[in-house]
């Protein structure tokens, strides 16, 4: 019988499965498919999975078929390496060509760039050129005034002439006349005249002292080159605090989203990070055990107070899952709390050598002679509630050393309740049953809680 | 030529298509092969993910297939694909879980019956020996006996068996599965004692 199924080359018809799941098959056909599924775990599992969804998966399957076809087609596209190589070669040549041209142009641009900077700041001299006359005149009396603003042009042409207002050329230089920058503004209708002007300027070496380089013809008003504007940053300061008690959060990370900048808060939660002063910035604040927080900071804001909320159950329990089998091991806290809530023991030695680590495998902490349960009972029975305690309820945590020979010493009260209760707690332990020392034969510190209730 | 190809893709058995793919490296063959089982792969994925994620998984499994089929010597493509699918889904589930830190129950997933892979094609079928196993049938627990009897001997569907016995549909499934396995064990023991 399984042979029959193996001979089916095309898996199982999706339509058959759909009808089966929709309950459209008769019992005979259902039986056949079910029997097939029993011999074919693949089919059985697929049926299980499909059963949880709508029976009609036609659209999804069609979508899958399309995606598969696209995937195959993509691969075939790659099988045209000849074209790719030619294209690649052409692109490389093109890039190389552009590179060479750029290299040629580069020195001129440098010259221009030098001049543009003082244009905004140091009020260079301006040369007016009007009505296509190309009579370049140098003026250094009117610093910082653009061509269109000049009320009294120094050329011979009357200023009222309409052509004049439309045709302006501005030539500026810095005071040291290292280079020249000519900006010719004009109406779109007269580009040819613009060119003329440019030529004229070039042809005026007597005025420009032979330093004409990089004549720039532009239809836009000159704008300072963005690359030359100094990158403006500012220090954004603030403090990260916990939402619960408004205390500073040390060690929280503050990152500026979209950049590689960031900071870590100091012990009081303060931080400072340099940010772009021109724009809004996005900060992301993270701290262990707290919810991360994202916020937008306007470029005016500073000295922020960022409160972050504590994250509950941020540490999940560790769950180990195998194939098909599930196992769960809950990892307890770092301090081993060994028995009931009242008894804590703390091990004080360092376990650093390999030898002691091996010992630790079978290591037994000190324990009361009759076990912890009867020890608890002993304490409960023998603690005398001091009359001075005034109905206080609570517990006293006592730490002491169990010596290698089982003697107890170095009593200290870790959690105080009331002076008489504290001494009573120590007394009860001192007079109590003997302790079995730790299995490694070393003196070990132990903590015991002694409850008091009137 | 194209027509010829088409024919090969449609009628060739899995092994031939696998061979052809390994030889030529052409994805057409692999895609034709994969298409046969895509609905099953998709169905298995649906056990782990929702519809959209399952579709993505199906495509990812195809990507794995492209690589892995070249590396491994595969005898039975269908079974191998099933294992590959399961493994992919479980791996994916784990990595998802690591990221989200939440628990996804694997309780509902049946433990794989690996023996069915081994015995899948050796022709040693349970049904062929049912006659000899009437005795064994008697040793089964009542529910398994009734379910197996109705399903295999009376050829009823799960639905009918559930109706006739009053058992829950899912129970019926597991009765039949377990009954079948018990019968096989019983049968093998008999063989051993006869031999």
Interface residues (C-beta under 8 A of the other chain):
Chain A: X1 X2 X3 X6 X9 X10 X11 X12 X14 X17 X27 X28 X30 X31 X34 X35 X38 X39 X40 X41 X42 X43 X45 X46 X47 X48 X49 X50 X52 X53 X57 X60 X61 X63 X64 X65 X67 X68 X69 X71 X72 X75 X76 X316 X319 X321 X323 X324 X325 X326
Chain B: X11 X12 X13 X14 X27 X28 X31 X34 X35 X36 X37 X38 X39 X40 X41 X42 X43 X44 X45 X46 X47 X48 X51 X54 X55 X58 X59 X62 X78 X79 X81 X82 X85 X86 X90 X94 X101 X102 X103 X105 X106 X107 X109 X110 X111 X112 X113 X116 X117 X120 X121 X123 X125 X127 X128 X151 X152 X155 X156 X157 X158 X159 X160 X176 X177 X180
